[in-house]
Amino acid sequence: MTDEKQEFSVVPFALVGFFATDEKDVAEALRTEITPEELEELQRLLAKYLFKEGVRVAVYPAVVPPEHAKEALKELERMIFGEEEGRD
């Protein structure tokens, strides 16, 4: 047996949508008590229905104004891969 490491290409992606709420503060419409298991299930479902088999997905749900979307993707990348591995 050989101990070959599998290499992956990591590509940021955005899932753009909207929601309607009567909350004055739109952030109040988001659940804050999402469990790690629920987040894993969401990631599994996104991977299953949006991508081909074998693709892994990592997400961090948040409300991001359109003008801040690029910075939000960079922040997610830093959270996952660390500051030194971030790409511009």
PyMOL Python script that loads the backbone (N, CA, C, O; Angstrom):
from pymol import cmd

cmd.read_pdbstr("""\
ATOM      1  N   MET A   1       0.835  -1.195   0.000  1.00  0.00           N
ATOM      2  CA  MET A   1       0.000   0.000   0.000  1.00  0.00           C
ATOM      3  C   MET A   1       0.870   1.246   0.000  1.00  0.00           C
ATOM      4  O   MET A   1       1.906   1.298   0.663  1.00  0.00           O
ATOM      5  N   THR A   2       0.446   2.219  -0.732  1.00  0.00           N
ATOM      6  CA  THR A   2       1.169   3.485  -0.738  1.00  0.00           C
ATOM      7  C   THR A   2       0.361   4.517   0.024  1.00  0.00           C
ATOM      8  O   THR A   2      -0.869   4.480   0.044  1.00  0.00           O
ATOM      9  N   ASP A   3       1.071   5.432   0.644  1.00  0.00           N
ATOM     10  CA  ASP A   3       0.424   6.504   1.404  1.00  0.00           C
ATOM     11  C   ASP A   3       0.394   7.778   0.570  1.00  0.00           C
ATOM     12  O   ASP A   3       1.010   8.781   0.930  1.00  0.00           O
ATOM     13  N   GLU A   4      -0.323   7.731  -0.543  1.00  0.00           N
ATOM     14  CA  GLU A   4      -0.433   8.906  -1.400  1.00  0.00           C
ATOM     15  C   GLU A   4      -1.533   9.816  -0.880  1.00  0.00           C
ATOM     16  O   GLU A   4      -2.631   9.368  -0.551  1.00  0.00           O
ATOM     17  N   LYS A   5      -1.216  11.100  -0.813  1.00  0.00           N
ATOM     18  CA  LYS A   5      -2.224  12.080  -0.402  1.00  0.00           C
ATOM     19  C   LYS A   5      -3.055  12.467  -1.613  1.00  0.00           C
ATOM     20  O   LYS A   5      -2.527  12.697  -2.701  1.00  0.00           O
ATOM     21  N   GLN A   6      -4.356  12.534  -1.407  1.00  0.00           N
ATOM     22  CA  GLN A   6      -5.248  12.976  -2.463  1.00  0.00           C
ATOM     23  C   GLN A   6      -5.265  14.499  -2.463  1.00  0.00           C
ATOM     24  O   GLN A   6      -5.420  15.124  -1.414  1.00  0.00           O
ATOM     25  N   GLU A   7      -5.106  15.091  -3.637  1.00  0.00           N
ATOM     26  CA  GLU A   7      -5.094  16.548  -3.740  1.00  0.00           C
ATOM     27  C   GLU A   7      -6.443  17.044  -4.246  1.00  0.00           C
ATOM     28  O   GLU A   7      -7.057  16.436  -5.122  1.00  0.00           O
ATOM     29  N   PHE A   8      -6.889  18.157  -3.678  1.00  0.00           N
ATOM     30  CA  PHE A   8      -8.158  18.760  -4.054  1.00  0.00           C
ATOM     31  C   PHE A   8      -7.932  20.182  -4.526  1.00  0.00           C
ATOM     32  O   PHE A   8      -7.037  20.872  -4.038  1.00  0.00           O
ATOM     33  N   SER A   9      -8.735  20.616  -5.467  1.00  0.00           N
ATOM     34  CA  SER A   9      -8.801  22.030  -5.828  1.00  0.00           C
ATOM     35  C   SER A   9      -9.910  22.629  -4.976  1.00  0.00           C
ATOM     36  O   SER A   9     -11.011  22.083  -4.913  1.00  0.00           O
ATOM     37  N   VAL A  10      -9.627  23.735  -4.329  1.00  0.00           N
ATOM     38  CA  VAL A  10     -10.609  24.389  -3.466  1.00  0.00           C
ATOM     39  C   VAL A  10     -11.055  25.677  -4.152  1.00  0.00           C
ATOM     40  O   VAL A  10     -10.239  26.547  -4.456  1.00  0.00           O
ATOM     41  N   VAL A  11     -12.358  25.786  -4.391  1.00  0.00           N
ATOM     42  CA  VAL A  11     -12.908  26.907  -5.136  1.00  0.00           C
ATOM     43  C   VAL A  11     -14.043  27.540  -4.334  1.00  0.00           C
ATOM     44  O   VAL A  11     -15.025  26.864  -4.028  1.00  0.00           O
ATOM     45  N   PRO A  12     -13.929  28.832  -3.985  1.00  0.00           N
ATOM     46  CA  PRO A  12     -15.048  29.496  -3.309  1.00  0.00           C
ATOM     47  C   PRO A  12     -16.251  29.556  -4.252  1.00  0.00           C
ATOM     48  O   PRO A  12     -16.094  29.711  -5.463  1.00  0.00           O
ATOM     49  N   PHE A  13     -17.441  29.432  -3.689  1.00  0.00           N
ATOM     50  CA  PHE A  13     -18.646  29.576  -4.490  1.00  0.00           C
ATOM     51  C   PHE A  13     -19.666  30.362  -3.683  1.00  0.00           C
ATOM     52  O   PHE A  13     -19.575  30.464  -2.460  1.00  0.00           O
ATOM     53  N   ALA A  14     -20.622  30.906  -4.385  1.00  0.00           N
ATOM     54  CA  ALA A  14     -21.693  31.653  -3.719  1.00  0.00           C
ATOM     55  C   ALA A  14     -23.021  31.038  -4.127  1.00  0.00           C
ATOM     56  O   ALA A  14     -23.228  30.676  -5.286  1.00  0.00           O
ATOM     57  N   LEU A  15     -23.893  30.930  -3.179  1.00  0.00           N
ATOM     58  CA  LEU A  15     -25.264  30.501  -3.427  1.00  0.00           C
ATOM     59  C   LEU A  15     -26.118  31.735  -3.160  1.00  0.00           C
ATOM     60  O   LEU A  15     -26.350  32.106  -2.009  1.00  0.00           O
ATOM     61  N   VAL A  16     -26.575  32.357  -4.223  1.00  0.00           N
ATOM     62  CA  VAL A  16     -27.262  33.636  -4.095  1.00  0.00           C
ATOM     63  C   VAL A  16     -28.770  33.412  -4.074  1.00  0.00           C
ATOM     64  O   VAL A  16     -29.311  32.634  -4.860  1.00  0.00           O
ATOM     65  N   GLY A  17     -29.420  34.096  -3.179  1.00  0.00           N
ATOM     66  CA  GLY A  17     -30.866  34.004  -3.085  1.00  0.00           C
ATOM     67  C   GLY A  17     -31.378  35.185  -2.289  1.00  0.00           C
ATOM     68  O   GLY A  17     -30.643  36.138  -2.031  1.00  0.00           O
ATOM     69  N   PHE A  18     -32.626  35.119  -1.905  1.00  0.00           N
ATOM     70  CA  PHE A  18     -33.174  36.153  -1.041  1.00  0.00           C
ATOM     71  C   PHE A  18     -34.228  35.525  -0.157  1.00  0.00           C
ATOM     72  O   PHE A  18     -34.735  34.442  -0.448  1.00  0.00           O
ATOM     73  N   PHE A  19     -34.553  36.204   0.912  1.00  0.00           N
ATOM     74  CA  PHE A  19     -35.657  35.786   1.763  1.00  0.00           C
ATOM     75  C   PHE A  19     -36.456  37.020   2.130  1.00  0.00           C
ATOM     76  O   PHE A  19     -35.933  38.135   2.137  1.00  0.00           O
ATOM     77  N   ALA A  20     -37.726  36.814   2.436  1.00  0.00           N
ATOM     78  CA  ALA A  20     -38.602  37.921   2.815  1.00  0.00           C
ATOM     79  C   ALA A  20     -38.953  37.773   4.287  1.00  0.00           C
ATOM     80  O   ALA A  20     -39.289  36.681   4.743  1.00  0.00           O
ATOM     81  N   THR A  21     -38.875  38.860   5.020  1.00  0.00           N
ATOM     82  CA  THR A  21     -39.186  38.837   6.443  1.00  0.00           C
ATOM     83  C   THR A  21     -39.794  40.165   6.852  1.00  0.00           C
ATOM     84  O   THR A  21     -39.558  41.194   6.219  1.00  0.00           O
ATOM     85  N   ASP A  22     -40.578  40.130   7.917  1.00  0.00           N
ATOM     86  CA  ASP A  22     -41.108  41.382   8.455  1.00  0.00           C
ATOM     87  C   ASP A  22     -40.285  41.858   9.648  1.00  0.00           C
ATOM     88  O   ASP A  22     -40.653  42.829  10.310  1.00  0.00           O
ATOM     89  N   GLU A  23     -39.176  41.179   9.924  1.00  0.00           N
ATOM     90  CA  GLU A  23     -38.269  41.594  11.001  1.00  0.00           C
ATOM     91  C   GLU A  23     -37.614  42.923  10.624  1.00  0.00           C
ATOM     92  O   GLU A  23     -37.224  43.121   9.474  1.00  0.00           O
ATOM     93  N   LYS A  24     -37.495  43.826  11.588  1.00  0.00           N
ATOM     94  CA  LYS A  24     -36.819  45.102  11.335  1.00  0.00           C
ATOM     95  C   LYS A  24     -35.324  44.876  11.106  1.00  0.00           C
ATOM     96  O   LYS A  24     -34.723  45.485  10.222  1.00  0.00           O
ATOM     97  N   ASP A  25     -34.738  43.999  11.909  1.00  0.00           N
ATOM     98  CA  ASP A  25     -33.330  43.630  11.754  1.00  0.00           C
ATOM     99  C   ASP A  25     -33.303  42.276  11.051  1.00  0.00           C
ATOM    100  O   ASP A  25     -33.629  41.255  11.657  1.00  0.00           O
ATOM    101  N   VAL A  26     -32.917  42.262   9.776  1.00  0.00           N
ATOM    102  CA  VAL A  26     -32.998  41.021   9.000  1.00  0.00           C
ATOM    103  C   VAL A  26     -32.177  39.888   9.594  1.00  0.00           C
ATOM    104  O   VAL A  26     -32.503  38.720   9.384  1.00  0.00           O
ATOM    105  N   ALA A  27     -31.128  40.207  10.327  1.00  0.00           N
ATOM    106  CA  ALA A  27     -30.325  39.161  10.960  1.00  0.00           C
ATOM    107  C   ALA A  27     -31.149  38.381  11.983  1.00  0.00           C
ATOM    108  O   ALA A  27     -30.831  37.233  12.293  1.00  0.00           O
ATOM    109  N   GLU A  28     -32.205  39.001  12.505  1.00  0.00           N
ATOM    110  CA  GLU A  28     -33.076  38.335  13.477  1.00  0.00           C
ATOM    111  C   GLU A  28     -33.879  37.198  12.845  1.00  0.00           C
ATOM    112  O   GLU A  28     -34.419  36.354  13.559  1.00  0.00           O
ATOM    113  N   ALA A  29     -33.961  37.170  11.529  1.00  0.00           N
ATOM    114  CA  ALA A  29     -34.711  36.122  10.843  1.00  0.00           C
ATOM    115  C   ALA A  29     -33.928  34.814  10.758  1.00  0.00           C
ATOM    116  O   ALA A  29     -34.502  33.764  10.470  1.00  0.00           O
ATOM    117  N   LEU A  30     -32.628  34.872  11.006  1.00  0.00           N
ATOM    118  CA  LEU A  30     -31.790  33.671  10.950  1.00  0.00           C
ATOM    119  C   LEU A  30     -31.763  32.956  12.287  1.00  0.00           C
ATOM    120  O   LEU A  30     -31.732  33.588  13.343  1.00  0.00           O
ATOM    121  N   ARG A  31     -31.774  31.648  12.231  1.00  0.00           N
ATOM    122  CA  ARG A  31     -31.617  30.851  13.452  1.00  0.00           C
ATOM    123  C   ARG A  31     -30.177  30.986  13.932  1.00  0.00           C
ATOM    124  O   ARG A  31     -29.244  30.894  13.134  1.00  0.00           O
ATOM    125  N   THR A  32     -29.996  31.198  15.203  1.00  0.00           N
ATOM    126  CA  THR A  32     -28.639  31.296  15.753  1.00  0.00           C
ATOM    127  C   THR A  32     -28.234  30.031  16.481  1.00  0.00           C
ATOM    128  O   THR A  32     -27.071  29.867  16.847  1.00  0.00           O
ATOM    129  N   GLU A  33     -29.186  29.132  16.694  1.00  0.00           N
ATOM    130  CA  GLU A  33     -28.896  27.928  17.463  1.00  0.00           C
ATOM    131  C   GLU A  33     -28.679  26.699  16.579  1.00  0.00           C
ATOM    132  O   GLU A  33     -28.853  25.572  17.043  1.00  0.00           O
ATOM    133  N   ILE A  34     -28.302  26.899  15.318  1.00  0.00           N
ATOM    134  CA  ILE A  34     -28.059  25.767  14.430  1.00  0.00           C
ATOM    135  C   ILE A  34     -26.943  24.901  15.013  1.00  0.00           C
ATOM    136  O   ILE A  34     -25.900  25.407  15.427  1.00  0.00           O
ATOM    137  N   THR A  35     -27.176  23.613  15.038  1.00  0.00           N
ATOM    138  CA  THR A  35     -26.210  22.693  15.639  1.00  0.00           C
ATOM    139  C   THR A  35     -25.161  22.289  14.609  1.00  0.00           C
ATOM    140  O   THR A  35     -25.399  22.398  13.406  1.00  0.00           O
ATOM    141  N   PRO A  36     -24.007  21.825  15.070  1.00  0.00           N
ATOM    142  CA  PRO A  36     -23.001  21.321  14.128  1.00  0.00           C
ATOM    143  C   PRO A  36     -23.561  20.197  13.247  1.00  0.00           C
ATOM    144  O   PRO A  36     -23.213  20.091  12.071  1.00  0.00           O
ATOM    145  N   GLU A  37     -24.418  19.372  13.817  1.00  0.00           N
ATOM    146  CA  GLU A  37     -25.009  18.279  13.045  1.00  0.00           C
ATOM    147  C   GLU A  37     -25.933  18.806  11.948  1.00  0.00           C
ATOM    148  O   GLU A  37     -25.950  18.275  10.838  1.00  0.00           O
ATOM    149  N   GLU A  38     -26.701  19.850  12.260  1.00  0.00           N
ATOM    150  CA  GLU A  38     -27.578  20.451  11.252  1.00  0.00           C
ATOM    151  C   GLU A  38     -26.759  21.108  10.142  1.00  0.00           C
ATOM    152  O   GLU A  38     -27.115  21.014   8.967  1.00  0.00           O
ATOM    153  N   LEU A  39     -25.670  21.769  10.511  1.00  0.00           N
ATOM    154  CA  LEU A  39     -24.806  22.392   9.511  1.00  0.00           C
ATOM    155  C   LEU A  39     -24.166  21.329   8.620  1.00  0.00           C
ATOM    156  O   LEU A  39     -24.072  21.513   7.406  1.00  0.00           O
ATOM    157  N   GLU A  40     -23.726  20.221   9.216  1.00  0.00           N
ATOM    158  CA  GLU A  40     -23.165  19.124   8.426  1.00  0.00           C
ATOM    159  C   GLU A  40     -24.204  18.564   7.455  1.00  0.00           C
ATOM    160  O   GLU A  40     -23.880  18.250   6.309  1.00  0.00           O
ATOM    161  N   GLU A  41     -25.448  18.439   7.911  1.00  0.00           N
ATOM    162  CA  GLU A  41     -26.517  17.938   7.048  1.00  0.00           C
ATOM    163  C   GLU A  41     -26.781  18.905   5.899  1.00  0.00           C
ATOM    164  O   GLU A  41     -26.983  18.472   4.764  1.00  0.00           O
ATOM    165  N   LEU A  42     -26.782  20.200   6.173  1.00  0.00           N
ATOM    166  CA  LEU A  42     -26.960  21.204   5.124  1.00  0.00           C
ATOM    167  C   LEU A  42     -25.841  21.094   4.090  1.00  0.00           C
ATOM    168  O   LEU A  42     -26.101  21.122   2.887  1.00  0.00           O
ATOM    169  N   GLN A  43     -24.610  20.971   4.552  1.00  0.00           N
ATOM    170  CA  GLN A  43     -23.461  20.833   3.652  1.00  0.00           C
ATOM    171  C   GLN A  43     -23.583  19.561   2.820  1.00  0.00           C
ATOM    172  O   GLN A  43     -23.286  19.566   1.626  1.00  0.00           O
ATOM    173  N   ARG A  44     -24.021  18.468   3.451  1.00  0.00           N
ATOM    174  CA  ARG A  44     -24.192  17.200   2.739  1.00  0.00           C
ATOM    175  C   ARG A  44     -25.251  17.345   1.642  1.00  0.00           C
ATOM    176  O   ARG A  44     -25.060  16.870   0.523  1.00  0.00           O
ATOM    177  N   LEU A  45     -26.367  18.004   1.970  1.00  0.00           N
ATOM    178  CA  LEU A  45     -27.433  18.192   0.988  1.00  0.00           C
ATOM    179  C   LEU A  45     -26.989  19.087  -0.172  1.00  0.00           C
ATOM    180  O   LEU A  45     -27.297  18.797  -1.329  1.00  0.00           O
ATOM    181  N   LEU A  46     -26.275  20.163   0.126  1.00  0.00           N
ATOM    182  CA  LEU A  46     -25.763  21.027  -0.941  1.00  0.00           C
ATOM    183  C   LEU A  46     -24.830  20.251  -1.856  1.00  0.00           C
ATOM    184  O   LEU A  46     -24.926  20.350  -3.079  1.00  0.00           O
ATOM    185  N   ALA A  47     -23.935  19.483  -1.266  1.00  0.00           N
ATOM    186  CA  ALA A  47     -23.004  18.688  -2.068  1.00  0.00           C
ATOM    187  C   ALA A  47     -23.759  17.677  -2.929  1.00  0.00           C
ATOM    188  O   ALA A  47     -23.437  17.493  -4.102  1.00  0.00           O
ATOM    189  N   LYS A  48     -24.753  17.029  -2.349  1.00  0.00           N
ATOM    190  CA  LYS A  48     -25.512  15.993  -3.060  1.00  0.00           C
ATOM    191  C   LYS A  48     -26.301  16.557  -4.238  1.00  0.00           C
ATOM    192  O   LYS A  48     -26.306  15.970  -5.320  1.00  0.00           O
ATOM    193  N   TYR A  49     -26.965  17.689  -4.034  1.00  0.00           N
ATOM    194  CA  TYR A  49     -27.879  18.199  -5.049  1.00  0.00           C
ATOM    195  C   TYR A  49     -27.276  19.231  -6.003  1.00  0.00           C
ATOM    196  O   TYR A  49     -27.838  19.470  -7.072  1.00  0.00           O
ATOM    197  N   LEU A  50     -26.162  19.841  -5.650  1.00  0.00           N
ATOM    198  CA  LEU A  50     -25.577  20.864  -6.520  1.00  0.00           C
ATOM    199  C   LEU A  50     -24.332  20.402  -7.266  1.00  0.00           C
ATOM    200  O   LEU A  50     -23.994  20.955  -8.313  1.00  0.00           O
ATOM    201  N   PHE A  51     -23.654  19.398  -6.737  1.00  0.00           N
ATOM    202  CA  PHE A  51     -22.370  18.999  -7.298  1.00  0.00           C
ATOM    203  C   PHE A  51     -22.354  17.511  -7.633  1.00  0.00           C
ATOM    204  O   PHE A  51     -23.232  16.755  -7.217  1.00  0.00           O
ATOM    205  N   LYS A  52     -21.350  17.114  -8.383  1.00  0.00           N
ATOM    206  CA  LYS A  52     -21.170  15.702  -8.699  1.00  0.00           C
ATOM    207  C   LYS A  52     -20.624  14.971  -7.481  1.00  0.00           C
ATOM    208  O   LYS A  52     -20.110  15.585  -6.545  1.00  0.00           O
ATOM    209  N   GLU A  53     -20.747  13.646  -7.512  1.00  0.00           N
ATOM    210  CA  GLU A  53     -20.291  12.813  -6.402  1.00  0.00           C
ATOM    211  C   GLU A  53     -18.805  13.051  -6.111  1.00  0.00           C
ATOM    212  O   GLU A  53     -17.999  13.185  -7.031  1.00  0.00           O
ATOM    213  N   GLY A  54     -18.460  13.101  -4.843  1.00  0.00           N
ATOM    214  CA  GLY A  54     -17.072  13.274  -4.426  1.00  0.00           C
ATOM    215  C   GLY A  54     -16.691  14.704  -4.096  1.00  0.00           C
ATOM    216  O   GLY A  54     -15.607  14.942  -3.564  1.00  0.00           O
ATOM    217  N   VAL A  55     -17.566  15.671  -4.401  1.00  0.00           N
ATOM    218  CA  VAL A  55     -17.287  17.070  -4.093  1.00  0.00           C
ATOM    219  C   VAL A  55     -17.675  17.327  -2.643  1.00  0.00           C
ATOM    220  O   VAL A  55     -18.751  16.928  -2.199  1.00  0.00           O
ATOM    221  N   ARG A  56     -16.795  17.993  -1.912  1.00  0.00           N
ATOM    222  CA  ARG A  56     -17.057  18.353  -0.521  1.00  0.00           C
ATOM    223  C   ARG A  56     -17.451  19.822  -0.451  1.00  0.00           C
ATOM    224  O   ARG A  56     -16.938  20.642  -1.213  1.00  0.00           O
ATOM    225  N   VAL A  57     -18.357  20.156   0.455  1.00  0.00           N
ATOM    226  CA  VAL A  57     -18.854  21.526   0.583  1.00  0.00           C
ATOM    227  C   VAL A  57     -18.690  21.994   2.021  1.00  0.00           C
ATOM    228  O   VAL A  57     -18.958  21.241   2.957  1.00  0.00           O
ATOM    229  N   ALA A  58     -18.250  23.236   2.196  1.00  0.00           N
ATOM    230  CA  ALA A  58     -18.191  23.876   3.517  1.00  0.00           C
ATOM    231  C   ALA A  58     -18.925  25.203   3.406  1.00  0.00           C
ATOM    232  O   ALA A  58     -18.675  25.981   2.484  1.00  0.00           O
ATOM    233  N   VAL A  59     -19.830  25.463   4.343  1.00  0.00           N
ATOM    234  CA  VAL A  59     -20.586  26.712   4.324  1.00  0.00           C
ATOM    235  C   VAL A  59     -20.642  27.312   5.719  1.00  0.00           C
ATOM    236  O   VAL A  59     -20.478  26.630   6.731  1.00  0.00           O
ATOM    237  N   TYR A  60     -20.880  28.610   5.727  1.00  0.00           N
ATOM    238  CA  TYR A  60     -21.134  29.338   6.963  1.00  0.00           C
ATOM    239  C   TYR A  60     -22.314  30.256   6.678  1.00  0.00           C
ATOM    240  O   TYR A  60     -22.151  31.272   6.001  1.00  0.00           O
ATOM    241  N   PRO A  61     -23.506  29.917   7.183  1.00  0.00           N
ATOM    242  CA  PRO A  61     -24.681  30.729   6.860  1.00  0.00           C
ATOM    243  C   PRO A  61     -24.629  32.107   7.518  1.00  0.00           C
ATOM    244  O   PRO A  61     -24.387  32.228   8.719  1.00  0.00           O
ATOM    245  N   ALA A  62     -24.860  33.136   6.715  1.00  0.00           N
ATOM    246  CA  ALA A  62     -24.858  34.505   7.219  1.00  0.00           C
ATOM    247  C   ALA A  62     -25.585  35.392   6.211  1.00  0.00           C
ATOM    248  O   ALA A  62     -25.665  35.062   5.028  1.00  0.00           O
ATOM    249  N   VAL A  63     -26.106  36.503   6.682  1.00  0.00           N
ATOM    250  CA  VAL A  63     -26.707  37.495   5.800  1.00  0.00           C
ATOM    251  C   VAL A  63     -25.593  38.438   5.367  1.00  0.00           C
ATOM    252  O   VAL A  63     -24.919  39.044   6.200  1.00  0.00           O
ATOM    253  N   VAL A  64     -25.408  38.555   4.060  1.00  0.00           N
ATOM    254  CA  VAL A  64     -24.337  39.391   3.532  1.00  0.00           C
ATOM    255  C   VAL A  64     -24.929  40.360   2.512  1.00  0.00           C
ATOM    256  O   VAL A  64     -25.491  39.931   1.504  1.00  0.00           O
ATOM    257  N   PRO A  65     -24.806  41.668   2.767  1.00  0.00           N
ATOM    258  CA  PRO A  65     -25.261  42.628   1.761  1.00  0.00           C
ATOM    259  C   PRO A  65     -24.468  42.422   0.465  1.00  0.00           C
ATOM    260  O   PRO A  65     -23.283  42.096   0.521  1.00  0.00           O
ATOM    261  N   PRO A  66     -25.093  42.604  -0.682  1.00  0.00           N
ATOM    262  CA  PRO A  66     -24.407  42.352  -1.953  1.00  0.00           C
ATOM    263  C   PRO A  66     -23.056  43.052  -2.078  1.00  0.00           C
ATOM    264  O   PRO A  66     -22.120  42.495  -2.652  1.00  0.00           O
ATOM    265  N   GLU A  67     -22.949  44.261  -1.550  1.00  0.00           N
ATOM    266  CA  GLU A  67     -21.678  44.994  -1.680  1.00  0.00           C
ATOM    267  C   GLU A  67     -20.563  44.401  -0.820  1.00  0.00           C
ATOM    268  O   GLU A  67     -19.401  44.780  -0.969  1.00  0.00           O
ATOM    269  N   HIS A  68     -20.905  43.473   0.078  1.00  0.00           N
ATOM    270  CA  HIS A  68     -19.894  42.843   0.931  1.00  0.00           C
ATOM    271  C   HIS A  68     -19.666  41.373   0.603  1.00  0.00           C
ATOM    272  O   HIS A  68     -18.935  40.695   1.324  1.00  0.00           O
ATOM    273  N   ALA A  69     -20.265  40.871  -0.455  1.00  0.00           N
ATOM    274  CA  ALA A  69     -20.193  39.446  -0.776  1.00  0.00           C
ATOM    275  C   ALA A  69     -18.762  38.977  -1.029  1.00  0.00           C
ATOM    276  O   ALA A  69     -18.377  37.907  -0.558  1.00  0.00           O
ATOM    277  N   LYS A  70     -17.969  39.753  -1.760  1.00  0.00           N
ATOM    278  CA  LYS A  70     -16.597  39.341  -2.071  1.00  0.00           C
ATOM    279  C   LYS A  70     -15.779  39.208  -0.789  1.00  0.00           C
ATOM    280  O   LYS A  70     -15.047  38.232  -0.626  1.00  0.00           O
ATOM    281  N   GLU A  71     -15.891  40.161   0.108  1.00  0.00           N
ATOM    282  CA  GLU A  71     -15.150  40.099   1.375  1.00  0.00           C
ATOM    283  C   GLU A  71     -15.641  38.934   2.231  1.00  0.00           C
ATOM    284  O   GLU A  71     -14.843  38.304   2.926  1.00  0.00           O
ATOM    285  N   ALA A  72     -16.927  38.641   2.192  1.00  0.00           N
ATOM    286  CA  ALA A  72     -17.462  37.513   2.964  1.00  0.00           C
ATOM    287  C   ALA A  72     -16.883  36.192   2.470  1.00  0.00           C
ATOM    288  O   ALA A  72     -16.569  35.317   3.278  1.00  0.00           O
ATOM    289  N   LEU A  73     -16.738  36.035   1.155  1.00  0.00           N
ATOM    290  CA  LEU A  73     -16.121  34.822   0.616  1.00  0.00           C
ATOM    291  C   LEU A  73     -14.666  34.707   1.045  1.00  0.00           C
ATOM    292  O   LEU A  73     -14.201  33.617   1.380  1.00  0.00           O
ATOM    293  N   LYS A  74     -13.942  35.830   1.037  1.00  0.00           N
ATOM    294  CA  LYS A  74     -12.546  35.811   1.485  1.00  0.00           C
ATOM    295  C   LYS A  74     -12.457  35.428   2.960  1.00  0.00           C
ATOM    296  O   LYS A  74     -11.563  34.677   3.350  1.00  0.00           O
ATOM    297  N   GLU A  75     -13.372  35.936   3.780  1.00  0.00           N
ATOM    298  CA  GLU A  75     -13.379  35.618   5.209  1.00  0.00           C
ATOM    299  C   GLU A  75     -13.657  34.134   5.430  1.00  0.00           C
ATOM    300  O   GLU A  75     -13.021  33.509   6.279  1.00  0.00           O
ATOM    301  N   LEU A  76     -14.586  33.570   4.688  1.00  0.00           N
ATOM    302  CA  LEU A  76     -14.865  32.140   4.796  1.00  0.00           C
ATOM    303  C   LEU A  76     -13.633  31.331   4.415  1.00  0.00           C
ATOM    304  O   LEU A  76     -13.307  30.343   5.074  1.00  0.00           O
ATOM    305  N   GLU A  77     -12.958  31.742   3.369  1.00  0.00           N
ATOM    306  CA  GLU A  77     -11.737  31.067   2.944  1.00  0.00           C
ATOM    307  C   GLU A  77     -10.679  31.127   4.044  1.00  0.00           C
ATOM    308  O   GLU A  77     -10.005  30.130   4.305  1.00  0.00           O
ATOM    309  N   ARG A  78     -10.527  32.279   4.689  1.00  0.00           N
ATOM    310  CA  ARG A  78      -9.553  32.407   5.790  1.00  0.00           C
ATOM    311  C   ARG A  78      -9.944  31.521   6.967  1.00  0.00           C
ATOM    312  O   ARG A  78      -9.079  30.925   7.609  1.00  0.00           O
ATOM    313  N   MET A  79     -11.253  31.429   7.258  1.00  0.00           N
ATOM    314  CA  MET A  79     -11.717  30.588   8.366  1.00  0.00           C
ATOM    315  C   MET A  79     -11.392  29.122   8.111  1.00  0.00           C
ATOM    316  O   MET A  79     -11.002  28.400   9.028  1.00  0.00           O
ATOM    317  N   ILE A  80     -11.553  28.687   6.871  1.00  0.00           N
ATOM    318  CA  ILE A  80     -11.338  27.280   6.539  1.00  0.00           C
ATOM    319  C   ILE A  80      -9.860  26.946   6.410  1.00  0.00           C
ATOM    320  O   ILE A  80      -9.412  25.925   6.932  1.00  0.00           O
ATOM    321  N   PHE A  81      -9.102  27.781   5.729  1.00  0.00           N
ATOM    322  CA  PHE A  81      -7.722  27.448   5.398  1.00  0.00           C
ATOM    323  C   PHE A  81      -6.676  28.203   6.194  1.00  0.00           C
ATOM    324  O   PHE A  81      -5.486  27.909   6.076  1.00  0.00           O
ATOM    325  N   GLY A  82      -7.085  29.157   6.995  1.00  0.00           N
ATOM    326  CA  GLY A  82      -6.125  29.930   7.765  1.00  0.00           C
ATOM    327  C   GLY A  82      -5.660  31.147   6.992  1.00  0.00           C
ATOM    328  O   GLY A  82      -5.765  31.211   5.767  1.00  0.00           O
ATOM    329  N   GLU A  83      -5.146  32.108   7.734  1.00  0.00           N
ATOM    330  CA  GLU A  83      -4.732  33.396   7.163  1.00  0.00           C
ATOM    331  C   GLU A  83      -3.657  33.237   6.096  1.00  0.00           C
ATOM    332  O   GLU A  83      -3.724  33.881   5.049  1.00  0.00           O
ATOM    333  N   GLU A  84      -2.668  32.389   6.350  1.00  0.00           N
ATOM    334  CA  GLU A  84      -1.534  32.275   5.434  1.00  0.00           C
ATOM    335  C   GLU A  84      -1.895  31.624   4.112  1.00  0.00           C
ATOM    336  O   GLU A  84      -1.169  31.792   3.132  1.00  0.00           O
ATOM    337  N   GLU A  85      -2.996  30.885   4.054  1.00  0.00           N
ATOM    338  CA  GLU A  85      -3.353  30.182   2.838  1.00  0.00           C
ATOM    339  C   GLU A  85      -4.387  30.925   2.010  1.00  0.00           C
ATOM    340  O   GLU A  85      -4.758  30.465   0.930  1.00  0.00           O
ATOM    341  N   GLY A  86      -4.857  32.062   2.495  1.00  0.00           N
ATOM    342  CA  GLY A  86      -5.875  32.812   1.768  1.00  0.00           C
ATOM    343  C   GLY A  86      -5.367  33.271   0.420  1.00  0.00           C
ATOM    344  O   GLY A  86      -4.178  33.540   0.246  1.00  0.00           O
ATOM    345  N   ARG A  87      -6.281  33.356  -0.534  1.00  0.00           N
ATOM    346  CA  ARG A  87      -5.914  33.802  -1.880  1.00  0.00           C
ATOM    347  C   ARG A  87      -6.617  35.107  -2.174  1.00  0.00           C
ATOM    348  O   ARG A  87      -7.698  35.365  -1.644  1.00  0.00           O
ATOM    349  N   ASP A  88      -6.029  35.918  -2.996  1.00  0.00           N
ATOM    350  CA  ASP A  88      -6.664  37.182  -3.409  1.00  0.00           C
ATOM    351  C   ASP A  88      -7.055  37.138  -4.850  1.00  0.00           C
ATOM    352  O   ASP A  88      -7.601  38.110  -5.372  1.00  0.00           O
TER     353      ASP A  88
END
""", "prot")
cmd.dss("prot")
cmd.show_as("cartoon", "prot")
cmd.util.cbc("prot")
cmd.orient("prot")
